[in-house]
Amino acid sequence: MKLSLIIFLAFTSSALPLYAADPAAGKVKAATCMACHGVNGISNNDMWPNLAGQKNGYLELQMKAYQSGQRKNAMMMPMVKGLTDADIENIAIYYSTMAP
């Protein structure tokens, strides 16, 4: 029984990411986002969505969709073009942990 548990933990822990998303790093990277999406993640313009309190996975998925061209928007595509996967994860965790 103990051996089975040890083997299970060894395999499941190796599947964990080597780092966790960093909201503080996300805040730094999100500086350009704030021009449209607001300093607190609440947009002042009806054309741009609020990001504060959005689901982390949703934010990551949308940024990656803009980055790949799957989702097209003339303003967003250049904004996410140079972001790394870690940048996207950090920005997503930053906005998802903000209160709407």
SERO-4910 file (N, C-alpha, C, O; in steps of 0.05 Angstrom, whole numbers):
BEGIN
 pado doro    nc1    nc2    nc3   cac1   cac2   cac3    cc1    cc2    cc3    oc1    oc2    oc3
  Met    A     17    -24      0      0      0      0     17     25      0     12     44    -15
  Lys    A     38     25     17     55     49     18     70     53     -8     73     76    -18
  Leu    A     79     31    -20     93     33    -45     75     44    -67     84     61    -83
  Ser    A     50     36    -68     31     46    -87     27     76    -84     26     91   -103
  Leu    A     25     85    -59     22    113    -53     46    129    -62     44    151    -73
  Ile    A     70    119    -56     94    133    -63     96    135    -94    103    156   -104
  Ile    A     90    114   -108     91    114   -137     70    134   -148     77    150   -166
  Phe    A     46    134   -137     26    153   -145     35    181   -141     32    198   -159
  Leu    A     45    188   -118     54    215   -112     78    223   -130     79    246   -139
  Ala    A     95    204   -136    118    211   -153    108    218   -181    118    238   -193
  Phe    A     89    204   -192     79    210   -219     62    235   -219     64    250   -238
  Thr    A     45    239   -200     28    262   -200     43    288   -194     37    309   -206
  Ser    A     63    287   -177     78    311   -171     96    319   -194    102    343   -197
  Ser    A    105    300   -210    121    307   -233    105    321   -255    116    333   -273
  Ala    A     79    319   -254     61    332   -273     56    361   -266     44    376   -282
  Leu    A     63    369   -242     58    396   -233     77    415   -247    100    407   -254
  Pro    A     69    440   -252     87    459   -266    111    465   -248    110    463   -223
  Leu    A    133    472   -261    157    478   -246    155    505   -232    171    511   -213
  Tyr    A    137    522   -240    133    548   -227    104    554   -226     88    543   -241
  Ala    A     97    571   -208     69    580   -206     67    608   -219     86    623   -218
  Ala    A     44    614   -230     40    641   -241     44    662   -219     38    657   -196
  Asp    A     55    684   -227     62    705   -208     45    730   -213     50    744   -233
  Pro    A     26    736   -196      9    760   -200     25    786   -200     18    805   -215
  Ala    A     46    788   -184     63    813   -184     76    817   -211     77    839   -221
  Ala    A     87    796   -223     99    798   -249     77    804   -270     82    819   -289
  Gly    A     53    793   -266     31    799   -284     23    828   -283     17    840   -304
  Lys    A     23    839   -260     17    868   -257     36    885   -273     28    904   -286
  Val    A     62    879   -271     82    893   -287     77    891   -317     77    911   -331
  Lys    A     72    866   -326     67    861   -354     41    873   -364     38    880   -387
  Ala    A     22    876   -345     -5    886   -353     -6    917   -355    -27    928   -359
  Ala    A     17    930   -351     17    959   -352      5    970   -378    -10    990   -377
  Thr    A     11    957   -400      0    967   -426    -30    960   -428    -45    974   -442
  Cys    A    -38    939   -415    -66    931   -416    -84    952   -402   -107    956   -409
  Met    A    -72    965   -382    -88    983   -365    -98   1008   -381   -118   1020   -373
  Ala    A    -85   1014   -403    -94   1037   -419   -122   1033   -429   -138   1052   -430
  Cys    A   -130   1009   -436   -156   1003   -447   -174    989   -426   -198    995   -424
  His    A   -162    971   -411   -178    955   -393   -180    966   -364   -192    954   -347
  Gly    A   -168    989   -360   -170   1003   -334   -148    995   -315   -139    972   -315
  Val    A   -141   1013   -297   -120   1009   -277   -128    986   -258   -111    970   -250
  Asn    A   -153    984   -252   -163    963   -234   -177    941   -249   -192    925   -237
  Gly    A   -172    939   -275   -184    918   -291   -213    923   -299   -227    906   -310
  Ile    A   -222    948   -294   -249    956   -301   -247    977   -322   -237    999   -317
  Ser    A   -257    971   -346   -255    989   -369   -275   1012   -366   -297   1009   -357
  Asn    A   -266   1036   -376   -284   1059   -376   -298   1061   -403   -314   1080   -407
  Asn    A   -292   1043   -421   -303   1044   -448   -320   1019   -454   -310    997   -448
  Asp    A   -343   1022   -464   -361    999   -470   -349    980   -491   -358    957   -493
  Met    A   -330    989   -506   -318    973   -527   -298    953   -517   -291    933   -531
  Trp    A   -288    957   -492   -267    940   -482   -277    926   -456   -289    939   -439
  Pro    A   -273    900   -454   -283    885   -431   -268    890   -405   -245    898   -405
  Asn    A   -282    886   -383   -270    886   -357   -254    860   -354   -264    839   -363
  Leu    A   -231    861   -342   -215    838   -339   -214    829   -309   -209    805   -304
  Ala    A   -219    847   -291   -218    840   -263   -238    819   -256   -262    821   -263
  Gly    A   -229    798   -243   -246    776   -235   -253    756   -256   -268    737   -251
  Gln    A   -243    759   -280   -247    739   -301   -233    713   -293   -214    714   -278
  Lys    A   -242    691   -303   -230    665   -297   -202    664   -310   -198    672   -333
  Asn    A   -183    653   -295   -155    651   -303   -153    636   -330   -140    646   -348
  Gly    A   -165    613   -331   -163    597   -356   -174    611   -380   -164    609   -402
  Tyr    A   -196    625   -376   -209    640   -398   -190    661   -408   -187    665   -433
  Leu    A   -178    676   -390   -160    698   -398   -136    686   -414   -128    697   -434
  Glu    A   -124    665   -404   -102    652   -418   -110    643   -446    -96    648   -465
  Leu    A   -133    630   -448   -143    620   -473   -147    642   -493   -140    640   -517
  Gln    A   -159    664   -484   -164    687   -503   -138    700   -512   -135    706   -536
  Met    A   -119    704   -494    -94    717   -502    -79    699   -522    -68    709   -541
  Lys    A    -80    673   -517    -66    654   -536    -81    653   -562    -68    649   -583
  Ala    A   -107    656   -562   -122    656   -587   -116    681   -604   -113    680   -628
  Tyr    A   -112    704   -590   -104    728   -605    -75    724   -616    -69    732   -638
  Gln    A    -58    712   -599    -30    709   -607    -28    690   -631    -11    695   -648
  Ser    A    -44    669   -632    -42    650   -654    -57    660   -679    -53    649   -701
  Gly    A    -74    680   -676    -90    689   -699   -117    675   -701   -133    682   -718
  Gln    A   -122    656   -683   -148    643   -682   -170    663   -676   -192    661   -687
  Arg    A   -164    682   -659   -182    704   -653   -169    729   -664   -146    734   -658
  Lys    A   -184    744   -679   -173    767   -693   -184    794   -681   -208    797   -678
  Asn    A   -165    812   -676   -172    838   -667   -148    856   -672   -126    850   -662
  Ala    A   -151    877   -688   -129    894   -696   -114    906   -672    -90    912   -674
  Met    A   -128    911   -650   -115    923   -627   -101    901   -609    -79    906   -599
  Met    A   -114    879   -605   -104    859   -587    -81    842   -598    -63    835   -583
  Met    A    -82    836   -623    -62    818   -635    -33    829   -631    -16    814   -623
  Pro    A    -28    855   -636     -1    865   -631      6    866   -601     29    864   -594
  Met    A    -14    869   -584     -9    871   -555      1    845   -544     18    846   -526
  Val    A     -8    823   -554      0    797   -543     22    783   -559     32    762   -551
  Lys    A     29    794   -582     47    781   -600     74    773   -586     83    751   -590
  Gly    A     85    791   -571    111    785   -559    111    772   -531    132    769   -519
  Leu    A     87    765   -521     85    753   -495     93    724   -495     87    709   -513
  Thr    A    107    716   -474    114    688   -470     91    674   -457     72    687   -447
  Asp    A     92    647   -456     71    633   -441     71    641   -412     49    643   -400
  Ala    A     94    645   -400     96    654   -372     83    681   -369     69    686   -349
  Asp    A     88    700   -388     76    726   -387     45    724   -387     32    737   -371
  Ile    A     35    707   -404      6    704   -407     -5    692   -381    -26    701   -371
  Glu    A      8    672   -370     -1    660   -344     -1    681   -322    -19    682   -306
  Asn    A     20    697   -321     23    718   -300      1    739   -303    -10    748   -283
  Ile    A     -4    749   -327    -24    769   -331    -52    757   -324    -68    771   -311
  Ala    A    -57    733   -333    -83    720   -327    -87    717   -297   -109    722   -287
  Ile    A    -67    708   -282    -70    705   -253    -74    732   -240    -89    735   -220
  Tyr    A    -60    752   -250    -63    779   -239    -92    789   -241   -104    797   -221
  Tyr    A   -103    788   -265   -131    797   -268   -151    779   -255   -171    789   -244
  Ser    A   -146    753   -255   -166    735   -243   -167    737   -213   -188    730   -201
  Thr    A   -146    747   -200   -147    750   -171   -157    777   -162   -159    783   -139
  Met    A   -162    795   -181   -173    822   -175   -203    820   -170   -217    804   -183
  Ala    A   -212    836   -152   -241    837   -147   -254    854   -169   -244    876   -175
  Pro    A   -276    844   -180   -290    861   -201   -303    885   -189   -315    901   -204
***
